[in-house]
Every structure is written in C-alpha cells, then in structure tokens.
Amino acid sequence: MTRDDEPAIEVEVLAIDGAAPPPPGNANGTPDALYQDESDAAASHTRAHWQSWPGQVRTLHPLWWPVLMVGGCILLALFLTLGLCVAILFTVYRIVRGFLRALFG
C-alpha cells in the first residue's frame, strides 16, 4: 500500500531495474515535435527510426538472396533425402511382411 506523497509508478520502476528514471527533459525532442500530425503542412520533424520498419520488411537486401538460395537448396536436399529414406524403409517393410506371410500364411 503506497502513501499519498509517493507515486506508485516511480517506486515500481526503481524496484525493477534499480536505477532512477531519466529526467523528463532529456528526450530527443519535445512531445509536440515527436507526435505532430502528418497532415500538418508545417510539420518538419524527421521520422523516428521505428517508423521506417514496415517498409524495410517488404524489401530484402540483395546480399541475402544467395544465402536464401543456398539454404533453400540445402533444405530441399535434406527433405528429399529424408523422403527417400522413408520410402526405402517402407519398401523393405513391405517385402519382409510379404515374405513372412508367404512362409507362415
């Protein structure tokens, strides 16, 4: 239970990470400058770094294409090899089962 003269949020933050929160005036810009409406013609703020992430998700750096192609080929080879092994084991099982049925059936 907190007293009326101490804010509960400040107490919880100090208890979690052990450091005092930064002073409110040390931000990169004022809240008005950071959160201006984009339709405002006078808004001259630059976009925050996180605001460009959706566009970066749609584009892939060209150096990643060879990595993806080689990795895809390796995965395809592994899946085909695994499928071939399963098919061979199934065929051997069917041959042994038919042989045993012919002997004891």
C-alpha positions in Angstrom: 0.0 0.0 0.0 1.5 3.3 -1.0 1.3 6.6 0.8 -0.3 9.7 -0.8 3.0 11.5 -1.2 4.9 8.9 -3.2 3.9 7.9 -6.7 3.4 4.1 -7.2 5.0 4.0 -10.7 8.3 5.6 -9.6 8.5 3.0 -6.8 7.9 0.1 -9.1 10.4 1.3 -11.7 13.1 1.7 -9.0 12.3 -1.7 -7.7 12.6 -3.4 -11.1 15.9 -2.1 -12.6 17.5 -0.4 -9.6 18.1 2.9 -11.3 16.3 6.2 -11.2 14.3 7.0 -14.3 15.8 9.7 -16.5 14.6 13.3 -16.1 11.7 14.1 -18.4 13.5 16.9 -20.2 16.2 14.7 -21.8 14.2 13.4 -24.7 15.4 13.9 -28.3 12.6 16.3 -28.9 9.6 17.8 -27.3 6.5 15.6 -27.3 4.8 18.1 -29.6 7.6 17.8 -32.1 7.7 14.0 -32.0 4.0 13.4 -32.3 2.8 16.0 -34.8 0.1 15.1 -37.2 1.5 14.1 -40.6 -1.2 16.1 -42.3 0.1 19.3 -40.8 1.9 21.2 -43.6 4.2 22.9 -41.0 5.4 19.6 -39.5 9.1 19.5 -40.2 10.1 16.7 -37.9 12.0 13.7 -39.2 10.6 10.2 -38.9 11.6 8.1 -35.9 13.7 5.0 -36.7 10.9 2.6 -35.9 8.5 4.3 -38.3 10.5 3.1 -41.3 10.4 -0.6 -40.2 7.3 -1.6 -42.2 9.0 -0.5 -45.4 12.1 -2.4 -44.5 10.2 -5.6 -44.0 9.0 -5.5 -47.6 12.5 -5.1 -49.1 15.3 -7.6 -48.8 18.9 -6.6 -49.0 20.4 -8.1 -52.2 23.2 -9.8 -50.3 20.7 -12.1 -48.6 19.5 -13.7 -51.8 22.5 -16.1 -52.2 22.1 -17.1 -48.6 18.4 -17.9 -49.0 19.0 -19.7 -52.3 21.8 -21.9 -50.9 19.9 -22.5 -47.6 16.8 -23.4 -49.6 18.7 -25.9 -51.8 20.2 -27.5 -48.7 16.8 -27.8 -47.1 15.3 -29.2 -50.3 18.1 -31.8 -50.5 17.5 -32.8 -46.8 13.8 -33.2 -47.3 14.2 -35.2 -50.5 16.8 -37.4 -48.8 14.5 -38.0 -45.8 11.7 -38.8 -48.1 13.8 -41.3 -50.0 14.9 -43.0 -46.7 11.3 -43.3 -45.6 10.3 -44.8 -48.9 13.2 -47.3 -48.8 12.3 -48.3 -45.3 8.6 -48.7 -46.2 9.5 -50.8 -49.2 11.8 -53.1 -47.1 9.0 -53.5 -44.6 6.5 -54.5 -47.3 9.0 -57.0 -48.8 9.7 -58.6 -45.3 6.0 -58.6 -44.5 5.1 -60.3 -47.8 7.9 -62.9 -47.3 6.8 -63.7 -43.8 3.2 -64.1 -44.9 4.3 -66.4 -47.7 6.2 -68.6 -45.2 3.7 -68.7 -42.4 0.4 -67.7 -44.0 
